[in-house]
Structures are given as C-alpha cells and as structure tokens.
Amino acid sequence: MKRFSLVVAAVLLSLCLYGVAMAGPTEITWFGQSAFRVTTPAGKVVLIDPWIVNPANPNGQKDLESLNRVDLILLTHGHGDHIGNTVEIAKRTGAKLVATFDLMKAMVSYAGFPEKQADRALTGSFGGEIPLLDGEVSVRFVPAVHGGSMDTEKGPVYAGQPGGFLISVKNGPRIYHTGDTDLFNDMALLSGSVDLMMVCIGDKFTMGPRLAAQAVKLIRPRMAVPMHFGTFPALTGTPQQFKVELDKLKLGKTMRQMKVGETLVWK
C-alpha cells in the first residue's frame, strides 16, 4: 500500500511538472507610447492603454486592424493618449474593460464604450485585486500621481483618479504598468512583486529618466522597459538617459529597450 501511494504521488508530480513544462511563453508587444499587448500562455489577449495609431508607430493602422482577438482592455486613466483606440477595438472584438469604477463610468457615458462590455465585476480601486479570465490573470489597482480628466466635445470631465496595474499572469510574469506618474515612496511596497516594469520616462508630464531610475531602485524588477517617450517633442526623456541614470544606481542591466512593434517573449 505504501509503495502504491508513492507511485501515485510520483505520477501526480510528473503530471504537474509536465503541465508546467507545457505552459507556453507570455508574449508582450509594445505599440509605442504606453500601449502594450500581453498574450498569456493560454492565448488570452490583454491590451493596456491601447493608443495603437500613435505618431511613434509607423504601422499603427495595420496593427490596429490586426487586433481581431482581444479579451480585456486595461485603462490607467482617461487621457486621450491612453484611451486611444479603445472604443473601436472593443466594438470590433467584444473586449471587456478593466478600469477603476469612475473611469469605467466615464468611458461608457462620454467615450461611447459599449455598456454591456463594461461589467462592474471588472472594476476596482487602489489596493484592490481582481481575478480575471478564469484565473489566467489577476490585476491589482495601483495608484499614480497624475491627472485623470477626459476630454469631450463639451470640454474636460471627471474620469476618476489615475493609476497603474500590477498584472500577474498564470505561468508567466508579474507586470507593473506604471501608467503616467511621478515617483512616490509607496512604490517600494511593490518591491519583490514585479518581474517586468513598464516605466514612463518621458518627463514633463511624468517622471523623467532620473526619477524613473529611482522608481526602478524602489521596486527592483527583474526587467525595466521604458515607455511614454518620444511620441511628442515635449517628451524629451530618452532611453539612453534612462540607462545612464540606472548605471549610476548599478541597475543598468535591468533595462530592456523595446522597439515599437517588437514582441518580447517571456519564458
């Protein structure tokens, strides 16, 4: 009986290890500015701040048209360079919205997001965490220091507080998308919880390279991908400057610069 139990345990362990081995990679594509696609090992597709047709993306229209499957769209805040092509993508693909409660209401009321795809089960607020896609991912709402209004034909309207996301992918990385933000000390609470950090570096409206490097120091991710730079002349921070600042902190090896349209494979 004891031998039988050991055999069963060995078989179960083998099956578990086989399942882990069979899990595919997580694929992360950058479309410029703050727009990313995350494809999970199970093939679920999550977009973050999908301004696909932006000035930094020469293939923007083609990329937009190729987004035939999207399960979720995550929005950090209501500014136009983050909402981007959200509504068009949602109407074509049936993607559901993940956002703070106030931002979700604003997207439906003022931006024309399909109400049936704005499920309150997919909202939360800072500090809260929600499981999504049958446990394939979970999302924690993280605050940010920025503005949160939304432009409409009648002028700006309130669209909730700005934020970021900590996205945990099953059999994949834990991703922190900062949204647009300044450096703040509570970032240190994420230390040890982040594999890949998508960090704004453009300056003027967000952290510049120096403060972004300090944010990486607080969080200590395995990899830091700079974003939100170079799309407009006003965004003067560069990856080269970011790397210099990281080197000063002996964190230069953390940086992974992506090209617009590039897909990073995380195994």
C-alpha positions in Angstrom: 0.0 0.0 0.0 2.8 2.3 0.9 4.5 1.5 -2.5 1.3 2.2 -4.3 0.9 5.6 -2.6 4.5 6.5 -3.6 3.8 5.5 -7.2 0.6 7.7 -7.3 2.5 10.6 -5.8 5.2 10.2 -8.4 2.7 10.2 -11.2 0.9 13.2 -9.9 4.2 15.1 -9.5 5.1 14.1 -13.1 1.8 15.4 -14.4 2.3 18.7 -12.5 5.8 19.1 -13.9 4.6 18.2 -17.3 1.9 20.8 -17.1 4.4 23.5 -16.1 6.7 22.4 -18.9 3.9 22.5 -21.4 2.9 26.1 -20.5 3.9 28.4 -23.3 5.6 31.8 -23.0 4.0 35.1 -22.3 4.3 37.5 -25.3 4.5 41.2 -24.7 4.2 43.6 -27.7 4.9 47.4 -27.5 2.9 49.6 -29.9 4.6 52.9 -28.8 3.7 55.4 -26.0 2.1 53.3 -23.2 0.3 50.8 -25.4 1.1 47.1 -24.8 -0.4 43.8 -25.7 0.1 40.9 -23.3 -0.7 37.4 -24.7 -0.8 34.8 -21.9 0.5 31.2 -22.1 -3.1 30.1 -22.6 -3.6 32.5 -25.5 -5.7 35.2 -23.8 -5.1 38.7 -25.1 -4.9 41.8 -22.8 -4.3 45.3 -24.1 -3.1 48.1 -21.9 -3.7 51.8 -22.8 -4.2 50.9 -26.5 -3.4 54.0 -28.4 -2.2 51.9 -31.4 -2.4 54.5 -34.1 0.1 56.9 -32.4 2.8 59.1 -34.0 5.6 56.7 -32.9 4.0 53.7 -34.6 4.5 53.7 -38.4 2.4 50.6 -38.7 -0.3 51.8 -36.4 -3.3 51.4 -38.7 -2.2 47.9 -39.8 -1.6 46.9 -36.2 -5.0 48.2 -35.2 -6.7 46.2 -38.0 -4.9 43.0 -37.0 -6.3 43.1 -33.4 -9.0 40.6 -34.2 -8.9 38.9 -30.8 -8.8 40.9 -27.6 -10.2 39.7 -24.3 -9.6 42.6 -22.0 -8.6 46.3 -22.3 -7.0 47.8 -19.2 -7.0 51.6 -18.9 -4.8 53.5 -16.5 -6.6 56.9 -16.8 -8.8 59.0 -19.1 -6.3 61.0 -21.1 -6.6 60.6 -24.9 -3.1 59.2 -25.4 -4.1 56.3 -23.2 -7.7 55.7 -24.2 -6.5 55.8 -27.8 -8.4 53.3 -29.9 -10.1 51.5 -27.0 -13.7 52.0 -28.2 -13.1 50.9 -31.8 -11.2 47.8 -30.6 -13.9 46.9 -28.1 -16.8 47.3 -30.6 -15.0 45.0 -33.1 -13.7 42.3 -30.7 -16.1 42.3 -27.8 -13.3 43.1 -25.4 -14.3 43.9 -21.8 -13.0 46.9 -19.9 -10.9 46.8 -16.8 -10.7 50.2 -15.1 -11.5 52.0 -11.8 -15.2 52.4 -11.2 -15.2 56.1 -12.1 -13.2 55.7 -15.2 -15.4 52.9 -16.4 -18.5 55.0 -15.9 -16.9 57.9 -17.8 -15.9 55.6 -20.7 -19.5 54.5 -21.1 -21.1 57.9 -20.6 -18.7 60.1 -22.6 -16.5 57.9 -24.8 -19.1 55.6 -26.2 -17.7 52.3 -24.7 -20.3 49.6 -25.1 -22.1 49.4 -21.8 -22.6 45.6 -22.0 -18.8 45.2 -22.1 -18.3 47.4 -19.0 -19.0 44.8 -16.3 -18.8 46.1 -12.8 -17.1 42.8 -11.8 -14.1 44.1 -13.7 -13.8 47.3 -11.7 -11.9 48.0 -8.5 -9.9 50.7 -6.7 -6.4 51.2 -5.4 -5.2 48.3 -3.2 -7.9 46.0 -4.6 -7.1 42.9 -6.7 -9.4 41.0 -9.0 -9.1 37.6 -10.7 -9.8 37.7 -14.5 -10.2 35.2 -17.4 -10.9 32.2 -15.1 -7.8 32.8 -13.2 -5.5 33.3 -16.2 -4.5 36.8 -14.9 -5.1 38.9 -11.8 -5.0 42.6 -11.6 -4.2 44.8 -8.7 -5.0 48.5 -8.9 -2.0 50.7 -8.1 -2.2 54.5 -7.6 -0.4 57.1 -9.7 0.5 60.7 -9.3 -1.0 62.4 -12.4 -4.3 63.9 -13.8 -7.4 61.9 -14.7 -9.7 64.1 -16.7 -11.2 63.0 -20.0 -11.7 65.4 -23.0 -15.1 65.5 -24.6 -16.8 67.8 -27.2 -18.1 69.9 -24.3 -14.7 70.1 -22.5 -13.0 68.0 -19.9 -14.9 65.8 -17.5 -14.0 63.9 -14.3 -12.9 60.4 -15.1 -11.6 59.2 -11.8 -8.1 59.0 -10.3 -5.2 58.0 -12.4 -3.4 54.7 -11.7 -1.4 51.8 -12.9 -1.7 48.0 -12.8 0.1 45.0 -11.3 -0.8 42.2 -13.6 0.0 38.7 -12.6 0.0 36.2 -15.4 -0.6 32.5 -14.6 2.6 30.6 -15.5 4.1 34.0 -16.6 5.5 37.2 -15.3 4.2 39.8 -12.8 4.0 43.0 -14.8 3.8 46.5 -13.3 2.5 49.1 -15.8 3.0 52.5 -14.1 0.6 54.5 -16.2 1.6 58.1 -16.1 3.1 59.0 -12.8 5.6 60.9 -10.7 7.9 59.0 -8.3 6.3 58.2 -5.0 7.6 56.4 -2.0 4.8 53.8 -1.8 6.2 52.3 -5.0 8.6 50.5 -2.6 5.6 48.4 -1.4 5.8 46.6 -4.8 9.4 45.5 -4.2 9.7 41.8 -4.7 6.4 41.6 -6.6 7.5 42.7 -10.1 9.2 40.8 -12.8 8.7 43.3 -15.6 8.2 47.0 -15.1 6.8 49.2 -17.9 8.0 52.6 -16.7 7.3 56.1 -18.0 10.4 58.1 -18.7 9.3 61.0 -21.0 9.5 63.9 -18.4 7.3 67.0 -18.4 4.0 65.1 -17.8 5.5 62.1 -16.0 8.8 61.0 -14.4 11.9 61.8 -16.4 14.8 59.4 -16.7 16.4 60.3 -13.3 13.2 59.8 -11.3 12.2 56.7 -13.3 15.6 55.2 -12.4 14.8 55.9 -8.8 11.4 54.2 -9.2 13.2 51.1 -10.5 15.5 51.2 -7.4 12.5 51.2 -5.2 10.7 48.3 -7.0 13.7 46.2 -8.0 12.1 44.5 -11.0 13.9 41.8 -13.0 13.4 43.9 -16.1 12.5 47.6 -16.8 11.0 48.6 -20.1 10.9 52.3 -20.8 7.8 53.8 -22.3 5.9 57.1 -22.8 8.8 58.9 -24.5 9.5 60.4 -27.9 5.9 60.4 -29.1 5.8 64.2 -29.0 8.6 66.7 -29.0 7.6 67.7 -25.4 8.5 64.2 -24.1 12.3 64.8 -24.0 13.4 61.9 -21.8 15.2 59.1 -23.7 16.1 55.5 -23.1 19.8 56.5 -23.3 19.4 59.0 -20.5 17.4 56.4 -18.5 20.3 53.9 -18.9 22.8 56.4 -17.7 20.7 57.0 -14.6 20.3 53.3 -14.0 24.0 52.8 -14.4 24.6 55.3 -11.6 22.5 53.1 -9.3 24.2 49.9 -10.6 20.9 48.8 -12.2 21.8 49.3 -15.8 21.4 45.6 -16.6 17.8 45.8 -15.6 16.8 47.9 -18.7 15.4 46.3 -21.8 14.7 48.8 -24.5 11.9 47.7 -26.9 11.4 48.9 -30.4 7.9 50.0 -31.5 6.2 46.9 -32.8 8.6 44.5 -31.1 7.4 41.4 -29.2 9.2 40.3 -26.1 8.9 36.6 -25.3 8.9 35.8 -21.6 9.6 32.2 -20.8 
